Amino acid sequence: MLQKKSFFFVLLLISIAALARLMPHPWNFTPIGAAGLFAGKYLQKKWAFVVPLAAMALADLWLGWYDWRLMIAVYASMAAYTFLGVLVRAKGFVPTATATLAGSLQFFLLTNGMVWVLSAWYPHTLQGLLTAYTLGVPFFKYTLAGDVLYVGVFVLSFVFAQLVYRQLTLAPRSNAA
């Protein structure tokens, strides 16, 4: 069972991520992937995956839906951020920074690859795939910058809160799901 304080924290994290996605920002500079990574690192696993998926769904209710096949890829990528957070649970700065980079990279590779597969924008050749990835590079820099900033803000804010409130935890110490 999710503790009351954790439940409110989950709702707050979902709300922050969804609202930030709705505010004006450079393409892909949002906190949703970072919220997923943070949730995977600090929340119970069964609730951690809810954070990025619920934030995406809430924002998509407002922004509108797009090709369901591409949406599956985007949502799977958001879940992958959470999985990366689970992998670096109870680990320090370098693993978390590596997971952040890996999250940005998997989002770039998966979503641009799926755009190539699903659209008529690029020829379905190796050259077309390379073009899709090349044209996606400007979006990647914003994805990476957003992930680095927001993971940093989320993790440092939580670590600071733990210093102030020494008993603050979001998940049981045993890593149980």
C-alpha positions as YAML, in Angstrom:
chain: A
units: angstrom
residues:
- id: 1
  name: MET
  ca: [0.00, 0.00, 0.00]
- id: 2
  name: LEU
  ca: [1.26, 3.43, -0.88]
- id: 3
  name: GLN
  ca: [1.74, 5.55, 2.22]
- id: 4
  name: LYS
  ca: [-0.24, 8.77, 2.39]
- id: 5
  name: LYS
  ca: [2.83, 11.03, 2.09]
- id: 6
  name: SER
  ca: [4.09, 9.00, -0.87]
- id: 7
  name: PHE
  ca: [0.68, 9.16, -2.55]
- id: 8
  name: PHE
  ca: [0.63, 12.95, -2.36]
- id: 9
  name: PHE
  ca: [4.22, 13.07, -3.57]
- id: 10
  name: VAL
  ca: [3.33, 10.86, -6.57]
- id: 11
  name: LEU
  ca: [0.41, 13.17, -7.40]
- id: 12
  name: LEU
  ca: [2.66, 16.22, -7.06]
- id: 13
  name: LEU
  ca: [5.34, 14.72, -9.31]
- id: 14
  name: ILE
  ca: [2.75, 13.74, -11.95]
- id: 15
  name: SER
  ca: [1.23, 17.22, -11.81]
- id: 16
  name: ILE
  ca: [4.58, 19.01, -12.12]
- id: 17
  name: ALA
  ca: [5.64, 16.86, -15.06]
- id: 18
  name: ALA
  ca: [2.30, 17.19, -16.89]
- id: 19
  name: LEU
  ca: [2.01, 20.95, -16.32]
- id: 20
  name: ALA
  ca: [5.60, 21.58, -17.40]
- id: 21
  name: ARG
  ca: [4.88, 19.69, -20.62]
- id: 22
  name: LEU
  ca: [1.97, 22.04, -21.27]
- id: 23
  name: MET
  ca: [3.97, 25.22, -20.68]
- id: 24
  name: PRO
  ca: [5.93, 26.76, -23.56]
- id: 25
  name: HIS
  ca: [9.33, 25.08, -23.88]
- id: 26
  name: PRO
  ca: [11.84, 24.05, -26.54]
- id: 27
  name: TRP
  ca: [10.92, 20.76, -28.23]
- id: 28
  name: ASN
  ca: [11.50, 17.78, -25.91]
- id: 29
  name: PHE
  ca: [12.70, 19.96, -23.01]
- id: 30
  name: THR
  ca: [10.27, 18.49, -20.47]
- id: 31
  name: PRO
  ca: [10.58, 16.82, -17.07]
- id: 32
  name: ILE
  ca: [8.56, 13.69, -17.84]
- id: 33
  name: GLY
  ca: [11.48, 11.35, -18.53]
- id: 34
  name: ALA
  ca: [13.34, 12.81, -15.56]
- id: 35
  name: ALA
  ca: [10.30, 12.30, -13.35]
- id: 36
  name: GLY
  ca: [10.21, 8.67, -14.48]
- id: 37
  name: LEU
  ca: [13.90, 8.18, -13.70]
- id: 38
  name: PHE
  ca: [13.48, 9.87, -10.31]
- id: 39
  name: ALA
  ca: [10.39, 7.77, -9.53]
- id: 40
  name: GLY
  ca: [12.24, 4.58, -10.45]
- id: 41
  name: LYS
  ca: [15.12, 5.56, -8.19]
- id: 42
  name: TYR
  ca: [13.08, 6.58, -5.14]
- id: 43
  name: LEU
  ca: [9.52, 5.20, -5.27]
- id: 44
  name: GLN
  ca: [8.17, 1.69, -4.88]
- id: 45
  name: LYS
  ca: [8.51, 0.01, -8.28]
- id: 46
  name: LYS
  ca: [4.80, -0.69, -8.70]
- id: 47
  name: TRP
  ca: [4.04, 3.03, -8.33]
- id: 48
  name: ALA
  ca: [7.12, 4.40, -10.04]
- id: 49
  name: PHE
  ca: [5.94, 3.45, -13.54]
- id: 50
  name: VAL
  ca: [2.68, 5.31, -12.96]
- id: 51
  name: VAL
  ca: [4.46, 8.68, -12.73]
- id: 52
  name: PRO
  ca: [5.68, 9.24, -16.31]
- id: 53
  name: LEU
  ca: [2.80, 7.38, -17.94]
- id: 54
  name: ALA
  ca: [0.14, 9.31, -16.01]
- id: 55
  name: ALA
  ca: [1.95, 12.62, -16.65]
- id: 56
  name: MET
  ca: [2.10, 11.87, -20.39]
- id: 57
  name: ALA
  ca: [-1.57, 10.85, -20.49]
- id: 58
  name: LEU
  ca: [-2.69, 13.95, -18.59]
- id: 59
  name: ALA
  ca: [-0.75, 16.24, -20.91]
- id: 60
  name: ASP
  ca: [-1.92, 14.33, -23.99]
- id: 61
  name: LEU
  ca: [-5.53, 14.84, -22.91]
- id: 62
  name: TRP
  ca: [-4.90, 18.55, -23.41]
- id: 63
  name: LEU
  ca: [-2.44, 18.44, -26.31]
- id: 64
  name: GLY
  ca: [-4.31, 15.81, -28.28]
- id: 65
  name: TRP
  ca: [-3.55, 12.31, -29.43]
- id: 66
  name: TYR
  ca: [-1.36, 11.30, -32.36]
- id: 67
  name: ASP
  ca: [-0.58, 8.08, -34.23]
- id: 68
  name: TRP
  ca: [-1.25, 5.34, -31.67]
- id: 69
  name: ARG
  ca: [1.75, 3.33, -32.85]
- id: 70
  name: LEU
  ca: [4.10, 6.25, -32.22]
- id: 71
  name: MET
  ca: [2.36, 6.90, -28.90]
- id: 72
  name: ILE
  ca: [3.13, 3.33, -27.83]
- id: 73
  name: ALA
  ca: [6.81, 3.95, -28.61]
- id: 74
  name: VAL
  ca: [6.84, 7.26, -26.71]
- id: 75
  name: TYR
  ca: [5.07, 5.79, -23.68]
- id: 76
  name: ALA
  ca: [7.37, 2.73, -23.73]
- id: 77
  name: SER
  ca: [10.31, 5.10, -23.77]
- id: 78
  name: MET
  ca: [8.92, 6.93, -20.73]
- id: 79
  name: ALA
  ca: [8.59, 3.58, -18.93]
- id: 80
  name: ALA
  ca: [12.21, 2.84, -19.89]
- id: 81
  name: TYR
  ca: [13.31, 5.97, -18.01]
- id: 82
  name: THR
  ca: [11.65, 4.50, -14.91]
- id: 83
  name: PHE
  ca: [13.37, 1.16, -15.45]
- id: 84
  name: LEU
  ca: [16.70, 3.00, -15.63]
- id: 85
  name: GLY
  ca: [15.86, 4.69, -12.33]
- id: 86
  name: VAL
  ca: [15.18, 1.29, -10.77]
- id: 87
  name: LEU
  ca: [18.60, 0.12, -12.00]
- id: 88
  name: VAL
  ca: [20.38, 2.97, -10.20]
- id: 89
  name: ARG
  ca: [18.36, 2.69, -6.99]
- id: 90
  name: ALA
  ca: [20.60, 3.29, -3.96]
- id: 91
  name: LYS
  ca: [23.50, 4.25, -6.22]
- id: 92
  name: GLY
  ca: [25.32, 7.56, -6.39]
- id: 93
  name: PHE
  ca: [26.00, 10.36, -8.83]
- id: 94
  name: VAL
  ca: [27.83, 8.59, -11.67]
- id: 95
  name: PRO
  ca: [25.28, 5.79, -12.14]
- id: 96
  name: THR
  ca: [22.42, 8.31, -11.97]
- id: 97
  name: ALA
  ca: [24.14, 10.58, -14.50]
- id: 98
  name: THR
  ca: [24.78, 7.58, -16.75]
- id: 99
  name: ALA
  ca: [21.13, 6.53, -16.47]
- id: 100
  name: THR
  ca: [20.08, 10.07, -17.38]
- id: 101
  name: LEU
  ca: [22.23, 9.99, -20.52]
- id: 102
  name: ALA
  ca: [20.95, 6.49, -21.35]
- id: 103
  name: GLY
  ca: [17.36, 7.70, -20.93]
- id: 104
  name: SER
  ca: [17.86, 10.57, -23.35]
- id: 105
  name: LEU
  ca: [19.63, 8.30, -25.82]
- id: 106
  name: GLN
  ca: [16.99, 5.55, -25.77]
- id: 107
  name: PHE
  ca: [14.24, 8.16, -26.25]
- id: 108
  name: PHE
  ca: [16.10, 9.62, -29.24]
- id: 109
  name: LEU
  ca: [16.78, 6.22, -30.83]
- id: 110
  name: LEU
  ca: [13.33, 4.76, -30.25]
- id: 111
  name: THR
  ca: [11.19, 7.74, -31.22]
- id: 112
  name: ASN
  ca: [13.20, 8.79, -34.26]
- id: 113
  name: GLY
  ca: [13.43, 5.18, -35.40]
- id: 114
  name: MET
  ca: [9.65, 4.81, -35.08]
- id: 115
  name: VAL
  ca: [9.05, 8.04, -37.01]
- id: 116
  name: TRP
  ca: [11.18, 6.56, -39.79]
- id: 117
  name: VAL
  ca: [9.26, 3.26, -39.66]
- id: 118
  name: LEU
  ca: [5.78, 4.79, -39.48]
- id: 119
  name: SER
  ca: [5.94, 7.85, -41.69]
- id: 120
  name: ALA
  ca: [6.39, 8.58, -45.36]
- id: 121
  name: TRP
  ca: [8.74, 11.46, -44.51]
- id: 122
  name: TYR
  ca: [11.84, 9.36, -45.09]
- id: 123
  name: PRO
  ca: [12.59, 6.58, -47.57]
- id: 124
  name: HIS
  ca: [12.65, 3.19, -45.89]
- id: 125
  name: THR
  ca: [16.32, 2.69, -46.61]
- id: 126
  name: LEU
  ca: [19.47, 2.92, -44.52]
- id: 127
  name: GLN
  ca: [19.98, 6.45, -45.90]
- id: 128
  name: GLY
  ca: [16.43, 7.35, -44.87]
- id: 129
  name: LEU
  ca: [17.03, 6.06, -41.34]
- id: 130
  name: LEU
  ca: [20.29, 8.00, -41.09]
- id: 131
  name: THR
  ca: [18.47, 11.13, -42.32]
- id: 132
  name: ALA
  ca: [15.76, 10.64, -39.68]
- id: 133
  name: TYR
  ca: [18.39, 10.40, -36.95]
- id: 134
  name: THR
  ca: [20.41, 13.31, -38.33]
- id: 135
  name: LEU
  ca: [17.36, 15.58, -38.42]
- id: 136
  name: GLY
  ca: [16.52, 14.47, -34.88]
- id: 137
  name: VAL
  ca: [19.84, 15.66, -33.41]
- id: 138
  name: PRO
  ca: [18.58, 19.19, -32.59]
- id: 139
  name: PHE
  ca: [15.72, 17.61, -30.62]
- id: 140
  name: PHE
  ca: [18.17, 15.30, -28.83]
- id: 141
  name: LYS
  ca: [20.14, 18.21, -27.41]
- id: 142
  name: TYR
  ca: [16.96, 19.56, -25.82]
- id: 143
  name: THR
  ca: [15.96, 16.12, -24.54]
- id: 144
  name: LEU
  ca: [19.37, 15.69, -22.94]
- id: 145
  name: ALA
  ca: [19.45, 19.21, -21.51]
- id: 146
  name: GLY
  ca: [15.96, 18.82, -20.06]
- id: 147
  name: ASP
  ca: [16.74, 15.41, -18.59]
- id: 148
  name: VAL
  ca: [19.97, 16.63, -17.00]
- id: 149
  name: LEU
  ca: [18.32, 19.74, -15.56]
- id: 150
  name: TYR
  ca: [15.19, 18.05, -14.26]
- id: 151
  name: VAL
  ca: [16.88, 14.92, -12.89]
- id: 152
  name: GLY
  ca: [19.28, 17.25, -11.11]
- id: 153
  name: VAL
  ca: [16.46, 19.37, -9.70]
- id: 154
  name: PHE
  ca: [14.39, 16.37, -8.59]
- id: 155
  name: VAL
  ca: [17.26, 14.42, -7.04]
- id: 156
  name: LEU
  ca: [18.97, 17.39, -5.38]
- id: 157
  name: SER
  ca: [15.66, 18.67, -4.02]
- id: 158
  name: PHE
  ca: [14.90, 15.27, -2.54]
- id: 159
  name: VAL
  ca: [18.40, 14.86, -1.08]
- id: 160
  name: PHE
  ca: [18.15, 18.34, 0.45]
- id: 161
  name: ALA
  ca: [14.70, 17.50, 1.87]
- id: 162
  name: GLN
  ca: [16.17, 14.32, 3.36]
- id: 163
  name: LEU
  ca: [18.89, 16.37, 5.05]
- id: 164
  name: VAL
  ca: [16.28, 18.69, 6.54]
- id: 165
  name: TYR
  ca: [13.82, 15.94, 7.43]
- id: 166
  name: ARG
  ca: [16.10, 13.06, 8.34]
- id: 167
  name: GLN
  ca: [13.33, 10.45, 8.36]
- id: 168
  name: LEU
  ca: [12.01, 11.32, 4.87]
- id: 169
  name: THR
  ca: [11.66, 8.26, 2.64]
- id: 170
  name: LEU
  ca: [9.40, 7.47, -0.27]
- id: 171
  name: ALA
  ca: [9.94, 3.72, -0.60]
- id: 172
  name: PRO
  ca: [10.69, 1.01, 1.92]
- id: 173
  name: ARG
  ca: [14.40, 0.51, 2.50]
- id: 174
  name: SER
  ca: [14.22, -3.08, 1.25]
- id: 175
  name: ASN
  ca: [13.64, -2.14, -2.44]
- id: 176
  name: ALA
  ca: [10.46, -4.20, -2.29]
- id: 177
  name: ALA
  ca: [7.93, -3.65, -5.03]
...
